[in-house]
Amino acid sequence: MNHVERHAATLSDRAAIRFDGSTTTWTDLRDRVHTLAKALSSRGIGFGDRVAIITGNRPEFIETVLAANLLGALAVPVNFRLTGPEAAYILADSGAKIAIGDELGTPILLAALKDLPESPRLVTITHPTNGFELYSDLIDETNTEAAAPLPDVPEDSPALIMYTSGTTGRPKGAVLTHLNLQAQGGTVTRAFQYVDEDEVNLIASPLFHIGAIGSVVPTLFVGGTLVLHPTRAFIADAVLDLLENEGVTSVFLVPTQWQALCAEPGIATRNLERLRVLGWGAAPASDTLLRRMADTFPDAMNVALFGQTEMSPVTCVLHGKDAIRKLGSVGRPIAAVTARVVNPDMEDVEPGEVGEIVYRGPGLMLGYWNKPDATADAFHGGWFHSGDLVRVDEDGFVYVVDRAKDMIISGGENIYCSEVENVLAAHPEIAEVTLIGHPHPVWGETPVAYVVLLDPAAALDIDSLREWASTSLAKYKLPTRLQVIDALPRNASGKILKNALRTHPPRDEPAAGAS
């Protein structure tokens, strides 16, 4: 918030946020955040309390994070794609005292209430609903006598709880501090070579992702302008309109989005001279795509970012000059991170050998909210264990060779197999199930369920399975294909051999309308 105060004093009428044709100046942002903080305080929110946010991309999301942090409270971003029960778990686990939604989040909050022992205070931005206060009333509130004085918030205080899907089937909340976010801001400022208030950063990823929040922070640092892509389908032509009309200088997109953008007819006629940083990550990019990006934007800098929520998130950066030469690499560890590649005994492996990459650094989370055992496990040996199995070449470039946590990346979304498997295993016709990712031409990977039926003569199809599971899982987590088999392949200790299944693509047809 100190950065907002500084920019309001020196860049008062310049745009801090641009959204759907509207502008929030730095003065506007400061004033709205202070008013919202006082309104939250008068409703009992103070140091250490949790404020849940379940909205699409909009200025109110950023305002709420800043207002909560001004009070020393923790913002809890929630994925608006979750079902009611999934959202209820996060609200209950975090102990959120207030939850703010919009047209996307308010219905999910309503659905979550029946699974909550105690409802948080509810606020809606755009979807007037019984039992919800209006966000606009909080912003317009003048009677703030009940508000407590703003506290001193040390840099090592928690700022966010970012929930990540866990291998045990329940999300874990990574607790990130103000210092963690400052470290992330410095990392991206350096990687993208941000200079001053002339930077215009398009945020196209959902703000509930740490990648998007991590892109917001450096723009707040330098006083640039944040352009928020509204939460709707990614349409390449519309994104090009934003890039051109807003004079965007940097943007982070997943490879499938860059692929669509570069293939858009007429892109060569667009005035995109200000676009100087092409950020990408969350999934691998092919050499064909990287060359096409270079041909389409010959004067722009290509930068790949790799990391994870627990590290705030960036740990490695791959610059465009190395992207083709080191194809498949996620880059080198950043200066602010100390990384090792170790065997199960915490001994360093030799270059070229596979081991788990472990980290230390100022971006490292405090731990998992309400999960001391999971925190101790992640930090055993004094280092944070990423769960990524990697090898490092002679030049120090990191290559991820496996995901120890069985994560599937589909269209930039992380899908953890065990979470989906736990749901599918409860199906009345399924005896055993496992989930793996298979290559997909658009989404990179798609989740495929391999199941053993209780009754081999029973009939189970992918569409009925998706419908059954849709009440418990967000749409993007649902399997898109189903393969019924006689038995799951296992090793001598009984562990399922997923690699054996990966070599045998499913024979069935994909689900109707699956994405």
N, C-alpha and C positions, 0 to 999 in steps of 0.2 A: 504493500500500500504506500510505502514511502516513495516509490517511483511515480505512482499516480499523483501524489501530492506535489512532487517536484515538477512534473510535466504540466499540471494544472496551473502552476505559477509561471512557467516559462513558455508553454505552448498552448495557452488557454483555449483558443478558438480553433485549434487544429483538430482534425478528426482522430479520435482514439479508436472508435469502432464504427465500421460501416456495415449495415445489414439491411438487405432488401430495399435499398434506396434511401434509407434513413441514416442520419449521422449522430453519433454521440461524441461530443467534444471532450477534451480532457477535463475541462471545468465541469461539464455535465456529469461525467463519470465520477469525479470526486464527490460532487454534491449528492448524487443518487446513492452512492455507496455509504456515505455518512448517514444519510436519512434512513436507509434500509438497516444499517447497523443499530441505530437508535431504536427503530421499530422492533427489531429482533430482540434487543436488550429488554425493552419494555414488556416483551412476551416471555421473559425468563431465560433467554439464551445468554450464556456467559462463558467464561474461560473454561475450556475443556469439553463443552457440550458439542453435540453433533447435529449438523444441518444437512439433511438429504436433499439432493437436487435430481429430479428425473424429468428432463426436458430435452428438446432438440437443440440445435445450434441457434442461439439467440443471445443478445446482450445481457438479458437478465441472468443467464447462467454465470457469466463472468462477474456481474455485480454481486451475486449471492456469494460466490467464493470469496471475493474481496471483503464483503461485509462481515461474513462469518470470521474470517481471519483477523479482521480489525478488532473483533471482540475476543480473540484468542480461542474461538471455537473451531471445530474441524468440519470442513466441507466433505460430504460423502456423495460423489457423483454416482448415479445409478443408470445402468443401461436401459434405455427406453424400449428395447426389444424384448425384455424379460417378461415372463408371465407373472400373474399376481402372486403365486406361491414363491417364485424365485425372488421377487422384489421384497416380499414379506420377510424372507430369511435375512436379507441384508439390513432391512430396517430394524428388525429385532436384534440382530447380532451387534449392530453398531450402536443401538440404543438411541436412535435419532429422536430428538425432542420436537423437531419440526420438519416437514417435508414439503417441498415446493415442486409443482408440476405444471405442465402446459397442456395443449391439446393431445400430445402424445403421452405424457406422464400421468395426467389426472385420472384417466380410466384405469391405468395400472395400479395407481394408489388405491382407488376404490376397490379393485379386485383383491388387493393385498390385505385390506382391513379385516376380512373374515378369518385370516390366518394369524392375526396379531393379537397377543394377549392384552395389549394396551395401545391405543392409537396415538400417533404423534399429532401435534397440531398441524393442520393442513392448510396450504396456500395454493391457489391456482392463478396462473398468469393470463390465460386466454380462454378458459373453459369454465365459466361460472357454474358452480355445483353446490348443492346443499351441503353444509358442513365445512365448506372451504372458505377461507378469507380470500379477498382479492389482492393480488400483488400490488396493483395500482393504489389500493388504499394504504398499504404499508409505505409506498414511496411518497404518497401525498400527505402522510400523517404529520401533523404539527404538534400534537399533544404528546410530547416525549418525556414528561416529568418522571415517569417510572423508569426511564433508562438510566442505567448505572454509568459512571464515568468510564471512558475507554481505558482498558488496562494496558500496562506495559507488556508487550508480547516478545519474549526473547527469541532469537533466531533458531534456537534448537527446540522450540516448541512444535508440537504436531500441527500441521496445516491441513492435511488431506488424509482420508482413508480411501484407498483405491482398491476395489474388490477385483480379485483375479480368480478365475475358475481353478479349482484345485484338483489334484489327482485323487483325493479321497471322495470326490463327488460333491463337496461343499465349497463355496467360494471362501477365500481368505482375504482379509482386509490388510493391505500393505499400508503401514502408517508412515507417511512422508512428512518431513519437517520443512519449515521455511528455508532452512539452510540447504536441504536437499534440492529444493526448487531453484534456489539461487545458483547452486552448482550446475544444475541442468541449464539454466538460462545462460550461464557463461559458456558452457559447452557448445550450445547451438549458435550463440553469438559468434563464437570463433569459427565453427564449422561452416556457417553460412556467410561469414565475413560481414556481419551487420555493422553499419557505421553510425547512422544517425537517424533523425526523425523522418527522413525521406523514404525509409523502408516501408513497404506495403506488403503485408503477409496475408495470403489467403489461407484460411483455416477450412479445409474441406473435409477433414476427418471428424467423426462425432466427438463433441467436447467431453463425453464421459470417458474417452480413451486417454490414457496418460500421454500418448503421442501428441494429441491435440493440445492438451494442457501444457505439455513441454514446449510446444511451438508458440503458445501465447506468451509465456514468461519472457523470452528474449525480446519480443516486441515491446512489452511493458518496460523492459530495461532501457531501450534506446529511444523510446517515445515515438515509435512508428505507428502505422495504422493497421489495425486488425480488420480484415474483411471476412465476415462469417458467411460461409456457404449455407443457405437454408437447408434444413433437413428434408430432403426429397431425393428422388432417384438421381443418380449421376448421369447427366446428359451432357455429352462432350461439347456440343454447340453452346449450351448455356454456360458452361464453365469457361469456354473461350471468351464469351461475352464479358464475364466477370474479370478475367485476366486483362482483357483489352480496356474495358470501360473504367476499371478502377486503377489502372496503371500498376498492377501487381508486380513486385520485384522478386518474391519468393513464394513457393508453394510446395507442400509435401503431399504426394499421392502414392497410392499403392501401384505396383506394376500394371495391373489390369486397367487401372484408370489412365495411366500414361499411354498404354496401348490404344485405348479408345480415343484419347486426345490426339495422338499423332496420326491416327487413321482418319480423322475428321476431314471431309472434303473442304477445301477452301482455307485450310489453316495457314497456307503460305501467304495469303492475302491479308492476314490479320496484323494489326500493329501491336506487336508484342516485344518491342525493343527494350522495354524496362524490365522484362522478366530475365533475371540473371542467375537465379538459383533454382535448380530442379531437384527437389528432395524426394527420395523414395525409400521404401523399406517395407517391413511386415511380411514380405514374401520375396522369393528369389526373382531376379530379372534375367531374361535370356540375353545372349549376345546380340541377337537380332533386334530386340527392343532397345538395348542400350545404343546400338549403332543408329537406329532410327531416331531416337531422342537427340543424339548428337547432330544428325543431319537436319532435323526439324528445328532445333534451337542451337545453331552453331556457335553463338556467342555466350551461351549460358553455361554455368558451372553445374556439373552433375555431382550430387552428394548422396550417398546411401548411409542411412542411420540404422544401427542395430542395438538392441538392448532388451530390457524387460522392466515391468512396472516397479519391481523392488529396487531398481537402481535409478529411478526417477526420469527417464528410463535409459538414456543413451550410454552404451559402454564402448562401442566400436564405430568408427567412421571409415567409409570407403569413398575416396575421391574419384571423380570421373576419369582422371588420367590413368588410374589403376584398374578401372572397372572391367575393361576387356582383357588386359594383361593378367589380371587376377580373378578371372571369371569364376563365380561361385563363392568367392570370399565375402565375408561381412566386414572386412577392413582390419585396421589395427586398433588396439585399445586406445582410448583417448587419454590425454595427458592427466586428467583428473582421476583416472582409475588405475589402480594397481591390480593386475590380473595374473593368475597362474593357471597352468593346466596340469592337473594332478590325477594320480591313480587313487583307488579307494583307501590307501594308507596315507593320503595327503603328501605323497612324494611327487616332485615334479617329474613329468615325463619328458622324453627327448623330443626335439623338433621332428615333426612328421608322425609321431605316435599319437594315438587317440587317448584323451582323458577328459575329465570334467573341468570346465572353466569356472574358476572361483574368483571372487572380487573383494576388494576393499576400496573405499573412496568416499568423498563427501556427499555423493548422491545416494548412498546406501540407506535404505529405510531403517527406522527404529526397530521394527519387527512386525509380526502379524497381530492384529487387534484380537484380543481375547483368546489367543492361541499360543500359550507359552511353550507347549511341546513342539508345535510346528516351527516356532521361532528358534528354539534350541537346536532342532534338527537342521534347519537351514543355515545356522551359524556354527555348526560343529567344527572344531579345529581352528576357530577364530577367524574364519573366512566365510563369506556368503556363497552358498552352493547354488549355482544357477540352474542345474539340471540339464544343461546343454553339454553334449559330448562333442568335442572339437579336436581338430589338429591344427598346428601352427607351422607354417612353412619357414624356410630359411630366412625370409625377409620380414618375419614377424606378422604375416597376414593370417587371420583366423578363418577357418573353414568349419562350419557346423556339419557334422556327419550324421548326427542322430539327435532326436529330442528325447532325452531320458524320461521326460514327463508325458510322453505319448500325446503331444499336442498336434492337432491338425490346423493348418492355416488355410482358410477358405475365403477368398475375396478380401483378405486382410483381417478377417475375424479369427480369433483364437478359439478353437474347440477342443476341450479336454475330454479324452475318450472315456475315462472312468465316470465322469459326471453323466454322460449320455448312457453308458452301459448300465449304471445303477438304476436309471429310469426304465430302460428297455427290459431289464431282467425281471421287472415286476409284471410284465405282460402275462396274462393267464395262459397263453399258448407257448411261451418260450421257456426252455429248460436252461440254455446257456446262450450267452451273446458276447461278442467282442466287436469293437469298432476300429476301423483303420481308415487312413486317408488314401484315396486313389487319385491319380493325376486327372485334372480337368482342364480343357482347353481355354476356358474363360476365367475360372475361379482359382486356378492353380492346383487346388486339391478339393475333393468333395468327400464327405463322410459316408462310408459304406458299412452296413451292419451285416455280420455273418452270424447266423443263429442256428441253434439246434432246437428243434421243436419237442415238446413233451409227447405229442402224438405225431409220429412221422407221417401219418395219413392226413393230418390237418392241412388246411390251406391258409397261408398268411401272405398277403401282398404288401408292397411298400406303401401304397396309398393309405390302406387301413391302419398300418403301423404308425405312419406319420400323424394321422388323425388322432389316434389313441394317445400318442406321446405329446401332442401339441398343447395339452393343458398343463404340462409340467416343464416343457422345454421351449426356449425361444426358437423361432422358425429357423434361424441360421444354424442351430445345433442339430436339427433333425436329420437323420440319415436320408440321403437322396436315392440310395439303392439298397436292395436287400438280397442277400444270398443265403438260402437255406441249405445247410450241409449236414451230413450224418454225425460228424464229431469235430470238435475244435482240435487242431494239431497242438500237441504239448511236448515239452521235453521231459527228461527223466524225473525232474522235480515237480512236474505238474504245471509249469508256467506255459501259458499260451504262446505259441510261436507265430507272432504276427507277421514276421518276414515270410513265412511259408505261404501265408494268405496273400501277401502283396504280389507274389509272383503269379497269382492266378486271378486275373480280373473277373469281376462279377459277370454272370451270363445273362442276368435279367435286364429288363428295360428300366430306365430311371423313372422316378416318380413323376406324375403329371404335374407340371408347373413348379417343380423343385428348383430352388435357387440357393 
